[in-house]
Amino acid sequence: MRLDDKAHEIIKHEVASQLGSEAIVRLFGSRIDDSQRGGDIDLFIEPGRTLAQRIQAECQLAACLYIKLGGRKVDVLIKNPLEPALAIHEQALKNGIVL
């Protein structure tokens, strides 16, 4: 996993702050492969509760993490519990690493 301890802690803190401590965060995409270089940070989050404004929450969290991680691009996917899973959600669940 190509994510240093400081970035890991920032992500966990901001997700808990904005979505609650029960949220499960998974890192997926190119950052889980130690043989690759670069790439954005892809996060899949299961908040444990339904969010009325899911897209707004994704954008706010991504912007906050972009700033706190020094300009690193962060893609955030939030899966509301009652919504059907998309292919990207299933891929993140299958291959993602829980932070």
C-alpha positions in Angstrom: 0.0 0.0 0.0 1.5 3.3 -1.1 0.1 5.6 1.6 2.3 7.0 4.4 1.3 7.0 8.0 0.6 10.7 8.1 -1.8 10.6 5.1 -3.4 7.5 6.5 -4.2 9.4 9.8 -5.4 12.5 8.0 -7.8 10.4 5.9 -9.1 8.5 8.9 -9.5 11.7 11.0 -11.4 13.6 8.2 -13.7 10.7 7.4 -14.6 10.3 11.0 -15.1 14.0 11.5 -17.4 14.4 8.4 -19.1 11.0 8.2 -18.8 9.5 11.7 -16.4 7.2 13.4 -18.4 4.1 12.3 -17.5 4.8 8.6 -15.4 2.1 6.9 -12.7 3.5 4.6 -11.0 1.4 1.9 -8.1 2.4 -0.3 -8.3 1.0 -3.8 -6.9 1.5 -7.2 -3.3 2.0 -8.1 -2.3 3.0 -4.6 -2.7 -0.6 -3.3 0.0 -1.8 -5.8 3.5 -1.2 -4.4 5.0 -1.8 -7.8 3.3 1.3 -9.4 4.2 4.9 -9.0 2.1 8.1 -8.7 -1.6 8.1 -9.1 -4.4 9.6 -7.2 -5.8 8.4 -3.9 -9.0 6.4 -4.5 -11.2 6.0 -1.4 -14.4 3.9 -1.0 -16.4 4.7 2.1 -19.3 2.9 3.7 -20.7 5.5 6.2 -23.0 3.1 8.1 -25.9 5.4 7.6 -27.7 6.9 4.7 -26.6 10.3 3.6 -29.2 12.7 2.2 -26.6 14.6 0.2 -24.1 11.9 -0.8 -22.6 13.7 -3.7 -22.1 16.9 -1.7 -20.4 14.8 1.0 -18.1 13.2 -1.5 -17.1 16.6 -2.9 -16.6 18.2 0.5 -14.5 15.3 1.7 -12.4 15.2 -1.5 -11.7 18.9 -1.3 -10.8 18.8 2.3 -8.4 15.9 1.8 -6.9 17.6 -1.3 -6.0 20.6 0.9 -4.8 18.6 4.0 -2.7 16.2 1.9 -0.8 19.0 0.2 -2.6 19.0 -3.2 -2.8 15.3 -3.8 -5.8 14.4 -5.9 -8.3 12.3 -4.0 -11.3 10.5 -5.5 -14.0 9.7 -3.0 -16.8 7.2 -3.5 -19.5 6.9 -0.8 -21.9 4.0 -0.8 -25.2 4.6 0.8 -26.4 1.4 2.5 -29.8 1.3 0.8 -28.6 2.1 -2.8 -27.7 -0.7 -5.1 -24.0 -1.5 -5.5 -22.3 -0.3 -8.7 -19.5 -2.3 -10.5 -16.9 0.2 -9.1 -18.2 -0.4 -5.5 -17.9 -4.2 -6.0 -14.3 -3.7 -7.3 -13.4 -1.5 -4.3 -14.9 -4.0 -1.9 -13.1 -7.0 -3.5 -9.7 -5.4 -3.9 -9.6 -2.5 -1.4 -7.6 -2.3 1.8 -9.4 -1.1 4.9 -7.7 1.8 6.5 
